């Protein structure tokens, strides 16, 4: 399937379709090979956990399940609205993501540590 996603881990997104439409959350984990992401507090499922000795009794736990990456939209940190993403190059040649609505840079520029100085 898709090997590249328009969202990354720790991005804030809003769900556009499905039972959780309109919910906002942070991406906990991304699976580019499957084209899926796990968003915090979205698509909650109940998992029946088997007992593992006396220390861990059997329980029903709720956790997030993966949803398709095409069903989420990135929220711009500057204008705080769901937006599409454009790619652009900075002056030093690194590729960054930009908001289509306000033009703000979404990716943080990585600063190099001054170990050699």
C-alpha positions as CSV (number, residue, x, y, z in Angstrom):
1,X,0.0,0.0,0.0
2,X,1.2,3.5,0.7
3,X,4.8,3.9,1.9
4,X,4.6,7.6,2.7
5,X,2.2,9.4,5.0
6,X,1.2,13.0,5.2
7,X,1.4,12.9,9.0
8,X,4.1,11.9,11.4
9,X,4.3,10.7,15.1
10,X,3.4,13.5,17.6
11,X,1.4,15.5,15.0
12,X,-2.0,16.9,16.1
13,X,-4.8,15.7,13.8
14,X,-8.5,15.7,13.4
15,X,-10.5,12.6,12.3
16,X,-12.5,13.4,9.1
17,X,-14.6,10.3,8.7
18,X,-16.1,7.4,10.7
19,X,-17.6,7.0,14.1
20,X,-15.1,9.4,15.7
21,X,-15.5,12.2,13.1
22,X,-14.5,15.6,14.5
23,X,-12.3,14.2,17.4
24,X,-8.8,15.7,17.8
25,X,-5.8,13.9,19.1
26,X,-2.1,13.3,18.8
27,X,-0.6,10.6,16.7
28,X,0.9,8.0,19.0
29,X,2.3,5.7,16.3
30,X,2.4,5.6,12.5
31,X,2.6,2.5,10.3
32,X,3.7,3.8,6.8
33,X,3.8,0.3,5.3
34,X,0.2,-0.3,6.2
35,X,-1.0,3.3,5.7
36,X,-2.4,3.4,9.2
37,X,-2.0,5.5,12.3
38,X,-2.9,5.3,16.0
39,X,-4.5,8.5,17.4
40,X,-4.8,9.1,21.2
41,X,-8.4,8.6,22.5
42,X,-9.7,7.7,19.0
43,X,-11.1,4.4,17.8
44,X,-11.2,2.8,21.3
45,X,-11.7,-1.0,21.4
46,X,-12.1,-3.4,24.2
47,X,-9.5,-6.1,24.5
48,X,-10.0,-9.2,26.6
49,X,-6.7,-9.9,28.4
50,X,-5.9,-13.4,29.6
51,X,-4.7,-13.9,33.2
52,X,-0.9,-14.3,33.6
53,X,-0.5,-15.7,37.0
54,X,-1.6,-14.2,40.3
55,X,0.1,-10.9,39.6
56,X,-1.9,-10.1,36.5
57,X,-5.5,-11.1,36.6
58,X,-7.8,-11.4,33.6
59,X,-9.3,-8.0,32.6
60,X,-11.0,-6.1,29.8
61,X,-8.9,-3.2,28.8
62,X,-9.7,-0.3,26.5
63,X,-7.0,0.8,24.0
64,X,-6.7,2.6,20.7
65,X,-6.9,0.8,17.4
66,X,-5.3,1.8,14.2
67,X,-7.2,3.9,11.6
68,X,-6.4,4.6,8.0
69,X,-4.1,7.6,7.6
70,X,-6.4,9.0,4.8
71,X,-9.1,9.5,7.5
72,X,-7.1,12.0,9.5
73,X,-6.2,15.6,8.6
74,X,-3.2,17.5,10.1
75,X,-4.0,20.5,12.3
76,X,-1.8,23.5,11.7
77,X,0.0,24.6,14.9
78,X,-0.2,28.3,13.9
79,X,-3.8,28.7,12.6
80,X,-5.2,25.8,14.6
81,X,-7.3,24.5,11.7
82,X,-7.3,21.2,9.7
83,X,-5.3,21.7,6.6
84,X,-3.6,20.0,3.7
85,X,0.2,19.8,3.6
86,X,2.6,21.1,0.9
87,X,6.2,20.3,0.7
88,X,8.9,22.9,0.4
89,X,12.7,23.3,0.7
90,X,14.4,25.6,3.1
91,X,17.5,27.6,2.2
92,X,19.9,24.9,3.4
93,X,18.1,22.3,1.3
94,X,16.0,20.4,3.9
95,X,12.5,19.4,3.0
96,X,9.8,20.7,5.3
97,X,6.0,20.6,5.5
98,X,3.9,23.8,5.2
99,X,0.3,24.6,5.9
100,X,-1.7,25.2,2.7
101,X,-4.0,27.8,4.5
102,X,-1.6,30.1,6.3
103,X,1.8,29.0,4.8
104,X,3.3,28.3,8.2
105,X,6.1,25.8,8.5
106,X,4.9,22.7,10.4
107,X,8.1,20.8,10.9
108,X,10.5,22.0,13.5
109,X,14.1,22.6,12.2
110,X,16.5,20.4,13.9
111,X,19.4,22.2,15.6
112,X,22.8,20.6,15.5
113,X,24.5,20.1,18.8
114,X,27.7,22.0,19.2
115,X,29.9,19.0,20.3
116,X,32.7,19.9,17.9
117,X,33.1,23.4,19.2
